[in-house]
Amino acid sequence: MIQLWHCQDARSFRALWALEELGLPYELKLLPFPPRMRQPEYLEVNPLGTIPFLVDGETRMSESAAIAQYLATRDGPTPLSIQPGEADYGAWLNWLHLGEATLTFPQTLVLRYRVFEPGRAEAAADDYERWFFARLKAVDRALADGRDWLCAGRFTAADISVGYALLLARSLKIDDKFPPAVAAYWERLRSREGFKRAKAAQKDDSVAAPAFPT
C-alpha cells in the first residue's frame, strides 16, 4: 500500500491528485502545516521535514513533481503518462518540472512574506508575484490555440503539476489576475472528478490544519 504524508493544499496535493486520477489504493497521513514545527516526530519519517513524502515498498520520495511522474509510470503506460517516442514526450517532462521549479517556487516566497511573515519583506513578495505571472505567460501561450490540456491532446501528469501551481495561486488569492485562457484551464482542472476526490480526501479538520490561512 502506498503511503502519502500530506498537508491540505500543499505541494503534496500533486501526489494525492495523481493517486485519485489513477485509482491507486493508498494510505493518506494528514499533517498540520508546517509539519516540522507542528508535528516534530514527522522528522523521524522524513528528516527534511518537508511534504510530500511517499513510501511505496522500498521507494522513498519527497519531490512532488517527481512523485507525479513516478505514479504516472510505475505500472507502465497510464493515461497520465506520455511515452518516449511520442511527439509530446519532451513537452510532457518539461511541463511536469516547470510546474514546480518555475511556477511554484516564486509563490512559496509570496507565501512566506505575505502570509507567514507579513510586513517583513512585502516588496520581495510583490516581486515574486510578478515573477510568477511572468512565467505563467508560458502556460497562456501554450493554451492560446484553444487546446484543453498541455500535451498530446489529453489530460496528463503535466496538467497536475502545473495545475497545482494554479491551486496555490488561488490559495494566495492572486488567481484574479489569470489571463482568460489560464482561468478557463483552471476551471477545467478543478472540475475533474480526480481533483474533487483529492480535495475531499484531505478534509479532516481534527487531524490537519490547512496549509494556508483562510
C-alpha positions as CSV (number, residue, x, y, z in Angstrom):
1,M,0.0,0.0,0.0
2,I,1.3,3.4,-1.0
3,Q,1.6,5.8,1.9
4,L,1.5,9.6,1.4
5,W,2.3,12.2,4.0
6,H,0.3,15.3,3.1
7,C,-0.8,18.8,4.3
8,Q,-4.0,20.3,3.0
9,D,-3.5,22.0,-0.4
10,A,0.3,22.0,-0.1
11,R,2.7,20.6,-2.7
12,S,1.8,17.1,-1.7
13,F,-1.6,17.7,-3.4
14,R,0.1,16.8,-6.7
15,A,0.7,13.3,-5.5
16,L,-2.8,13.0,-3.9
17,W,-4.4,14.2,-7.2
18,A,-2.4,11.7,-9.2
19,L,-3.3,8.8,-6.9
20,E,-7.0,9.7,-7.3
21,E,-6.8,10.1,-11.1
22,L,-5.1,6.7,-11.3
23,G,-7.4,5.0,-8.9
24,L,-4.5,3.6,-6.9
25,P,-5.0,2.4,-3.3
26,Y,-3.2,4.5,-0.8
27,E,-3.0,5.4,2.9
28,L,-3.1,9.2,3.5
29,K,-1.3,10.6,6.5
30,L,-2.5,14.1,7.2
31,L,-0.2,16.5,8.9
32,P,-0.6,20.0,10.3
33,F,1.4,22.7,8.4
34,P,4.3,23.2,8.7
35,P,4.8,19.6,9.9
36,R,8.5,20.0,11.0
37,M,7.3,22.6,13.6
38,R,3.8,21.4,14.5
39,Q,4.5,17.6,14.4
40,P,8.2,17.2,15.1
41,E,8.0,13.4,15.2
42,Y,7.5,13.5,11.5
43,L,11.2,14.2,11.2
44,E,11.7,10.5,12.1
45,V,9.9,9.7,8.8
46,N,11.4,12.4,6.7
47,P,14.4,14.1,8.1
48,L,13.9,17.1,5.8
49,G,10.6,17.8,7.5
50,T,9.0,18.7,4.1
51,I,6.0,17.3,2.4
52,P,5.1,15.4,0.3
53,F,6.7,12.2,1.4
54,L,5.7,9.0,-0.3
55,V,6.6,5.4,0.6
56,D,5.9,2.6,-1.9
57,G,7.7,-0.6,-0.7
58,E,11.4,0.3,-0.6
59,T,10.8,3.5,-2.6
60,R,11.0,6.8,-0.7
61,M,10.3,10.1,-2.4
62,S,10.0,13.7,-1.3
63,E,9.7,15.8,-4.6
64,S,6.2,16.5,-5.7
65,A,6.8,16.6,-9.5
66,A,8.9,13.5,-9.4
67,I,6.2,11.7,-7.4
68,A,3.6,12.6,-10.1
69,Q,6.0,11.2,-12.8
70,Y,6.7,8.1,-10.7
71,L,3.0,7.4,-10.2
72,A,2.2,8.0,-13.8
73,T,4.8,5.5,-15.0
74,R,5.3,2.9,-12.1
75,D,3.0,0.3,-13.6
76,G,3.7,1.0,-17.3
77,P,1.9,3.4,-19.6
78,T,-1.1,5.1,-18.0
79,P,-3.4,7.9,-19.2
80,L,-1.3,10.3,-17.1
81,S,2.0,9.5,-18.9
82,I,3.5,10.1,-22.3
83,Q,6.0,7.6,-23.5
84,P,9.4,8.1,-25.1
85,G,8.9,8.2,-28.8
86,E,5.6,10.1,-28.6
87,A,5.7,13.5,-30.1
88,D,5.0,15.3,-26.8
89,Y,7.3,13.3,-24.6
90,G,9.8,16.1,-24.1
91,A,7.0,18.7,-23.6
92,W,5.4,16.4,-21.0
93,L,8.6,16.2,-19.0
94,N,9.2,20.0,-19.3
95,W,5.7,20.9,-18.1
96,L,5.9,18.4,-15.3
97,H,9.0,20.1,-13.9
98,L,8.1,23.7,-14.9
99,G,5.0,23.4,-12.7
100,E,7.2,23.0,-9.6
101,A,10.6,24.7,-10.4
102,T,9.3,27.7,-12.4
103,L,5.8,28.3,-11.2
104,T,5.6,27.1,-7.6
105,F,9.0,28.4,-6.4
106,P,8.2,32.1,-6.6
107,Q,4.8,31.6,-5.0
108,T,6.5,30.0,-1.9
109,L,8.2,33.3,-1.3
110,V,5.0,35.2,-1.7
111,L,3.5,32.8,0.8
112,R,6.4,33.3,3.2
113,Y,6.5,37.1,3.1
114,R,2.8,37.9,2.6
115,V,1.2,35.2,4.8
116,F,3.6,33.9,7.4
117,E,5.9,36.9,7.8
118,P,3.7,39.8,6.7
119,G,5.4,43.2,6.6
120,R,8.9,41.8,6.8
121,A,9.6,41.8,3.1
122,E,6.4,42.9,1.3
123,A,8.4,44.3,-1.6
124,A,10.0,40.9,-2.1
125,A,6.6,39.3,-2.1
126,D,5.4,41.7,-4.8
127,D,8.5,41.0,-6.8
128,Y,8.0,37.2,-6.7
129,E,4.3,37.6,-7.5
130,R,5.3,39.5,-10.7
131,W,7.9,36.7,-11.3
132,F,5.2,34.1,-11.1
133,F,2.9,35.9,-13.6
134,A,5.8,36.5,-16.0
135,R,6.4,32.7,-16.0
136,L,2.7,32.0,-16.3
137,K,2.8,33.5,-19.8
138,A,4.3,30.2,-21.0
139,V,1.1,28.4,-20.0
140,D,-1.1,31.1,-21.5
141,R,0.8,30.8,-24.8
142,A,0.5,27.0,-24.8
143,L,-3.3,27.3,-24.4
144,A,-3.6,30.1,-27.0
145,D,-4.5,27.8,-29.8
146,G,-7.6,26.6,-28.0
147,R,-6.3,23.3,-26.6
148,D,-7.8,22.0,-23.4
149,W,-4.6,20.4,-22.0
150,L,-0.9,21.0,-22.2
151,C,0.3,17.8,-24.0
152,A,-0.9,15.2,-26.5
153,G,-4.4,16.5,-26.6
154,R,-5.3,14.9,-23.3
155,F,-5.0,15.3,-19.5
156,T,-1.7,14.1,-18.1
157,A,0.5,14.4,-15.1
158,A,1.9,17.6,-16.7
159,D,-1.5,19.2,-16.0
160,I,-1.4,18.0,-12.4
161,S,2.0,19.6,-11.9
162,V,1.0,23.0,-13.5
163,G,-2.5,22.7,-12.0
164,Y,-1.1,22.6,-8.5
165,A,0.7,25.9,-9.2
166,L,-2.7,27.4,-10.1
167,L,-4.3,26.0,-7.0
168,L,-1.5,27.6,-4.9
169,A,-2.2,30.9,-6.7
170,R,-5.9,30.6,-5.7
171,S,-4.8,29.9,-2.1
172,L,-2.7,33.1,-2.2
173,K,-5.7,35.0,-3.6
174,I,-3.9,36.1,-6.7
175,D,-5.9,34.0,-9.2
176,D,-8.0,37.0,-10.2
177,K,-5.0,38.0,-12.4
178,F,-5.1,34.8,-14.5
179,P,-5.3,35.5,-18.2
180,P,-8.6,34.3,-19.7
181,A,-7.2,31.1,-21.3
182,V,-5.4,30.2,-18.0
183,A,-8.6,30.9,-16.0
184,A,-10.6,28.6,-18.3
185,Y,-7.9,26.0,-18.0
186,W,-8.1,26.2,-14.2
187,E,-11.8,25.7,-14.3
188,R,-11.4,22.6,-16.4
189,L,-8.8,21.3,-13.9
190,R,-10.8,21.9,-10.8
191,S,-13.9,20.3,-12.5
192,R,-12.2,16.9,-12.8
193,E,-13.5,14.2,-10.6
194,G,-10.0,13.2,-9.6
195,F,-9.3,16.7,-8.4
196,K,-12.6,16.8,-6.5
197,R,-11.9,13.4,-4.8
198,A,-8.4,14.6,-3.8
199,K,-9.9,17.7,-2.2
200,A,-12.4,15.6,-0.4
201,A,-9.8,13.1,0.8
202,Q,-7.7,15.7,2.6
203,K,-10.6,17.1,4.7
204,D,-10.1,16.1,8.3
205,D,-10.1,19.2,10.5
206,S,-9.4,17.1,13.6
207,V,-6.1,16.0,12.2
208,A,-4.6,18.6,10.0
209,A,-4.7,22.4,9.9
210,P,-4.8,23.9,6.4
211,A,-1.5,24.9,4.9
212,F,-2.9,28.3,4.2
213,P,-4.8,30.7,6.4
214,T,-8.4,31.4,5.3
